[in-house]
Protein backbone atom coordinates (compact mmCIF):
# COMPACT_ATOMS: atom_id res chain seq x y z
CA UNK A 1 0.00 0.00 0.00
CA UNK A 2 1.18 3.50 -0.76
CA UNK A 3 0.63 6.50 1.47
CA UNK A 4 1.15 10.05 0.30
CA UNK A 5 2.66 12.91 2.26
CA UNK A 6 2.30 16.51 1.11
CA UNK A 7 4.44 19.08 2.94
CA UNK A 8 3.75 22.79 2.36
CA UNK A 9 4.80 26.04 4.00
CA UNK A 10 2.35 27.28 6.61
CA UNK A 11 0.00 29.97 5.31
CA UNK A 12 1.65 32.56 7.58
CA UNK A 13 5.17 31.79 6.31
CA UNK A 14 6.57 33.66 3.32
CA UNK A 15 7.41 31.44 0.36
CA UNK A 16 10.12 33.19 -1.68
CA UNK A 17 10.51 30.22 -4.02
CA UNK A 18 6.78 30.27 -4.77
CA UNK A 19 6.91 34.04 -5.32
CA UNK A 20 9.77 33.61 -7.79
CA UNK A 21 7.81 30.98 -9.73
CA UNK A 22 4.73 33.24 -9.78
CA UNK A 23 6.82 36.13 -11.16
CA UNK A 24 8.32 33.84 -13.81
CA UNK A 25 4.83 32.69 -14.80
CA UNK A 26 3.76 36.31 -15.22
CA UNK A 27 6.90 37.04 -17.25
CA UNK A 28 5.95 34.15 -19.57
CA UNK A 29 2.47 35.59 -20.11
CA UNK A 30 0.41 33.73 -17.51
CA UNK A 31 -1.13 36.37 -15.26
CA UNK A 32 -3.86 34.21 -13.71
CA UNK A 33 -1.88 32.95 -10.70
CA UNK A 34 -2.50 35.06 -7.58
CA UNK A 35 -0.16 32.98 -5.43
CA UNK A 36 2.17 29.99 -5.84
CA UNK A 37 3.29 27.83 -2.91
CA UNK A 38 6.13 25.33 -3.32
CA UNK A 39 6.17 22.15 -1.23
CA UNK A 40 7.26 18.52 -1.28
CA UNK A 41 5.40 15.37 -2.26
CA UNK A 42 6.40 11.94 -0.98
CA UNK A 43 5.02 8.46 -1.67
CA UNK A 44 5.80 5.75 0.87
CA UNK A 45 5.22 2.12 -0.07
CA UNK A 46 4.23 0.23 3.08
CA UNK A 47 4.33 -3.40 4.10
CA UNK A 48 1.61 -4.51 6.46
CA UNK A 49 -1.54 -2.80 7.67
CA UNK A 50 -1.46 0.97 7.06
CA UNK A 51 -4.09 1.56 9.76
CA UNK A 52 -1.78 0.03 12.37
CA UNK A 53 1.14 2.10 11.07
CA UNK A 54 -0.72 5.42 10.90
CA UNK A 55 0.26 6.71 14.38
CA UNK A 56 3.96 6.08 13.70
CA UNK A 57 3.65 7.60 10.22
CA UNK A 58 2.11 10.76 11.68
CA UNK A 59 4.95 10.96 14.19
CA UNK A 60 7.51 10.60 11.38
CA UNK A 61 5.76 13.27 9.32
CA UNK A 62 5.90 15.65 12.27
CA UNK A 63 9.44 14.85 13.43
CA UNK A 64 11.31 13.97 10.22
CA UNK A 65 9.49 14.86 7.01
CA UNK A 66 8.33 18.36 7.96
CA UNK A 67 9.51 21.27 10.06
CA UNK A 68 6.45 21.90 12.27
CA UNK A 69 7.54 25.48 12.97
CA UNK A 70 7.20 26.59 9.35
CA UNK A 71 5.48 23.71 7.52
CA UNK A 72 2.22 21.78 7.53
CA UNK A 73 1.84 18.23 6.29
CA UNK A 74 -1.03 16.15 5.02
CA UNK A 75 -0.91 12.36 5.23
CA UNK A 76 -3.17 10.54 2.78
CA UNK A 77 -3.83 6.94 3.69
CA UNK A 78 -5.20 4.32 1.23
CA UNK A 79 -8.98 4.42 0.85
CA UNK A 80 -9.10 7.68 2.79
CA UNK A 81 -11.63 10.27 1.66
CA UNK A 82 -10.03 13.56 0.65
C-alpha positions as CSV (number, residue, x, y, z in Angstrom):
1,X,0.0,0.0,0.0
2,X,1.2,3.5,-0.8
3,X,0.6,6.5,1.5
4,X,1.1,10.0,0.3
5,X,2.7,12.9,2.3
6,X,2.3,16.5,1.1
7,X,4.4,19.1,2.9
8,X,3.7,22.8,2.4
9,X,4.8,26.0,4.0
10,X,2.3,27.3,6.6
11,X,0.0,30.0,5.3
12,X,1.6,32.6,7.6
13,X,5.2,31.8,6.3
14,X,6.6,33.7,3.3
15,X,7.4,31.4,0.4
16,X,10.1,33.2,-1.7
17,X,10.5,30.2,-4.0
18,X,6.8,30.3,-4.8
19,X,6.9,34.0,-5.3
20,X,9.8,33.6,-7.8
21,X,7.8,31.0,-9.7
22,X,4.7,33.2,-9.8
23,X,6.8,36.1,-11.2
24,X,8.3,33.8,-13.8
25,X,4.8,32.7,-14.8
26,X,3.8,36.3,-15.2
27,X,6.9,37.0,-17.3
28,X,5.9,34.1,-19.6
29,X,2.5,35.6,-20.1
30,X,0.4,33.7,-17.5
31,X,-1.1,36.4,-15.3
32,X,-3.9,34.2,-13.7
33,X,-1.9,33.0,-10.7
34,X,-2.5,35.1,-7.6
35,X,-0.2,33.0,-5.4
36,X,2.2,30.0,-5.8
37,X,3.3,27.8,-2.9
38,X,6.1,25.3,-3.3
39,X,6.2,22.2,-1.2
40,X,7.3,18.5,-1.3
41,X,5.4,15.4,-2.3
42,X,6.4,11.9,-1.0
43,X,5.0,8.5,-1.7
44,X,5.8,5.7,0.9
45,X,5.2,2.1,-0.1
46,X,4.2,0.2,3.1
47,X,4.3,-3.4,4.1
48,X,1.6,-4.5,6.5
49,X,-1.5,-2.8,7.7
50,X,-1.5,1.0,7.1
51,X,-4.1,1.6,9.8
52,X,-1.8,0.0,12.4
53,X,1.1,2.1,11.1
54,X,-0.7,5.4,10.9
55,X,0.3,6.7,14.4
56,X,4.0,6.1,13.7
57,X,3.6,7.6,10.2
58,X,2.1,10.8,11.7
59,X,4.9,11.0,14.2
60,X,7.5,10.6,11.4
61,X,5.8,13.3,9.3
62,X,5.9,15.7,12.3
63,X,9.4,14.9,13.4
64,X,11.3,14.0,10.2
65,X,9.5,14.9,7.0
66,X,8.3,18.4,8.0
67,X,9.5,21.3,10.1
68,X,6.5,21.9,12.3
69,X,7.5,25.5,13.0
70,X,7.2,26.6,9.3
71,X,5.5,23.7,7.5
72,X,2.2,21.8,7.5
73,X,1.8,18.2,6.3
74,X,-1.0,16.1,5.0
75,X,-0.9,12.4,5.2
76,X,-3.2,10.5,2.8
77,X,-3.8,6.9,3.7
78,X,-5.2,4.3,1.2
79,X,-9.0,4.4,0.8
80,X,-9.1,7.7,2.8
81,X,-11.6,10.3,1.7
82,X,-10.0,13.6,0.7
